[in-house]
Amino acid sequence: MAKDLLKPRFELMTPGPTQVAENVRQALSLPCTNPDLDPDFYTYTEDICKDLESFFHTKDHQALVLSGEGILGLEAAFASLTQPGDRVLVLDNGVYGKGNADFVRLYGGVPVLYTTNYHEPIDPEKLEAFLETDHDFAYASLVHCDTPSGILNDIDTLVPLLHRFGILTVVDAVSSAFGMPIDLTRTPADILCLGSQKALSAPPGLSMLLVSTKAWDRMAHRKTPIASFYANLPAMKDYAKNQWFPYTMPSADMNGLRQTLNNVLEDPEIFARHHALAKATRAALTKAGLTLYERSGFSDTVTVFNVPEGTTDTAILSGMKAQGILLAGSFDVLAGKVIRIGHMGENARKEKLQRTLRALQKVLTGLQVPLKADLEQVFTASLAEQDL
Ligand SMILES: *Cc1c(COP(=O)(O)O)cnc(C)c1O
């Protein structure tokens, strides 16, 4: 007998994967073409990439889409830029920030960690003082929103600062892009890494990258070949000119991506909505007496609060599941310490957050956590103040 398909029991309110809109699910079910042999698929891909370039306000970058979720794009950036022996500056004020050192090592580079407090964004003045003493780096990696803690780094200041010292930058914007504005003309990250399953609200499965002319130039002048087939950016670069992909593209996922981009491009309020909902969520939690993990540097895409005394993350998460809602704990050094509410992409809707906060009130009260205010009421009042 045919086995059942998985129909999710929970509403996803996690910081990725996020909810997928109905029109995107329909796009994913369209008939599939042969992406290698159908000439239309090349123009289709090129057009998606051109839209990504204009969405991020750049004429100096080429967008690429790779067939693998966010991590593939990150690995491809590190694989393509790192040459054996390269010193690479790894900015570390979060789990993903630190994790980038592994990619550098894997491709023969020497990571130099610049580690700061995980509760605050990287201070550009302190980084500048450090760079005065040492700036001999092939490139630097940094994370815009480090999702396990929700910290938001000021890439608009950090990227130009690193450039002033002649250092190329790889920026992980997987969990911020499409929920927060990024302007590559003002903030010319050399490789900007994006994923499909966060604020874009497509299913997991695709990485998008925006690669600057300087980054392409660096790759073209490598002394050693790139030690990867699948994570090799130059191999993908000229797909349109050559009418050839190094491997078969996921045609169904590309339809999903096309539709999510249409949704984003037709949503002029997208950034303002993310901002207002994030502010209201933080207001609700703090007025009720809960504490946020971050002291400053809040992302508009995720809110991270400390597990209150007297209970555990698993108790809160199971309670929420019993209410039909999936929230996330965290991992690595944050495991067991925090709860994360993802309000990015399709999750970033007033009613969905109202429902989530109502359920959270019930769960925390049931766990004897004293709350000083009604989460949903404070949230709604804060939105009204912000005209949403
Ligand atoms: C989600 C995410 C990635 C991609 O990793 P996943 O395996 O999809 O979780 C990379 N960087 C950041 C900052 C992310 O939030």
The ligand as a MOL file (V3000), in Angstrom:
LIG
                    3D

  0  0  0     0  0            999 V3000
M  V30 BEGIN CTAB
M  V30 COUNTS 15 15 0 0 0
M  V30 BEGIN ATOM
M  V30 1 C 20.2410 29.0360 8.1140 0
M  V30 2 C 21.5530 29.6490 8.0300 0
M  V30 3 C 22.5360 29.1090 7.2000 0
M  V30 4 C 22.2850 27.8690 6.3930 0
M  V30 5 O 22.3130 26.8010 7.2600 0
M  V30 6 P 21.1680 25.7100 7.4330 0
M  V30 7 O 21.8550 24.4290 7.3610 0
M  V30 8 O 20.1780 25.9360 6.3690 0
M  V30 9 O 20.5820 25.9490 8.7940 0
M  V30 10 C 23.7530 29.7660 7.1410 0
M  V30 11 N 23.9940 30.8820 7.8550 0
M  V30 12 C 23.0610 31.4330 8.6670 0
M  V30 13 C 23.3900 32.6730 9.4190 0
M  V30 14 C 21.8240 30.8190 8.7710 0
M  V30 15 O 20.8810 31.3550 9.5640 0
M  V30 END ATOM
M  V30 BEGIN BOND
M  V30 1 1 1 2
M  V30 2 1 2 3
M  V30 3 2 2 14
M  V30 4 1 3 4
M  V30 5 2 3 10
M  V30 6 1 4 5
M  V30 7 1 5 6
M  V30 8 2 6 7
M  V30 9 1 6 8
M  V30 10 1 6 9
M  V30 11 1 10 11
M  V30 12 2 11 12
M  V30 13 1 12 13
M  V30 14 1 12 14
M  V30 15 1 14 15
M  V30 END BOND
M  V30 END CTAB
M  END
